Amino acid sequence: MQVALIGFYNLENLFDTINDPSKNDEEFLPDGANHYTGAVYNDKLGKLSDVISLIGTDVSPDGLALMGCAEIENDTVLSDLAKMPKLISRNYKAVHYNSPDVRSIDVALLYNPKYFTPTFSEALFVPLVDPNGAPRYTRDVLYVEGKFLGEKIFIFVNHWPSRRGGEEASSTSRALAAQVARHKIDSLTKINPDSKIILMGDLNDDPISPSVANVIGAKGDIKELKPGGMFNPWMAYYKQGIGTLAYNDAWNLFDQILVSSGWIDKQQKGFYFKEARIFSKPWMIQQEGRYKGYPKRTYDFSHYIGGYSDHFPTFTIFIKEVTK
């Protein structure tokens, strides 16, 4: 039996310390509001590598074969993260494009070449507009095709627009980002309904939100899944009140990994979906103060508190039966 893990982690403002005039990075500079020094940057890299190095290692010693990530400034920070002592042996490589996002944060895909070989990738633009008709720039959707231990798979890494201005008022923006991904998914499943697709990301919406449940059409019940449809394994967690981030003492489950119908059949020769998990350890949780019980974040306002991220990572387990 072969096991492979695919995960997602919002790295919470992983910036480098170098001023890039083309980026909105002033807050995250040594003389910026957050006093984001080299020492802070290196400590944050170490903390993130502590987490990533352990995700799923109880299931597979290699840890994550693939990891989508959000809130990174550029490919330099990914390269620095991959070189951390606890991760360097995995030889992680990255697929990344600069997004036009106003916060200067991007999404990316880290992959272990032992498991995955990218064959094609592109950034899918999300055409948001403000009420006055002016363009509003957000994160692109990262689309990657590749060979997953010989099998062709299709990956979408997302960080949909935030809930700033309120969940309802901002919902059309997330629906539009979801539509960009859905359009591409439709083009794949039209050719082959059994295409193996992964849609993951910080969706800024829960499994029951319209963007996920209606636009993507993700089902929480496998029995409702049709060929070419998307399954959402996080619905059960969400209904139990379990989440990946907390706000105003309520949990949300924004960090989701959806799998297409092609992954579901356990009798197939290739990999099939087994289960989904949220990765959290007591040391990743804030123990005191106003964020007590929440994921331990990097900053409390502009005060560095040496946490990990304000989101917990998620991961999915895939299994392939190997005949001797």
Secondary structure, DSSP 8 states (H G I E B T S, - for coil): -EEEEEEEEEEEEE--SS--TTS--GGGSTTSTT---HHHHHHHHHHHHHHHTTTTTTT-TT-EEEEEEEEE--HHHHHHHHTSTTTGGG--EEEE-----TT--EEEEEE-TTTEEEEEEEEE---EE-TTS-EE----EEEEEEEETTEEEEEEEEE----TT-HHHHHHHHHHHHHHHHHHHHHHHHH-TT--EEEEEE-SS-TTSHIIIIII--BSSGGG--TT-EE-TTHHHHHTT--SEEETTEEE--EEEEEEGGGT-TTSSS-EEEEEEE---GGGB--SSTTTTSB--SEETTEE-----SS--EEEEEEE----
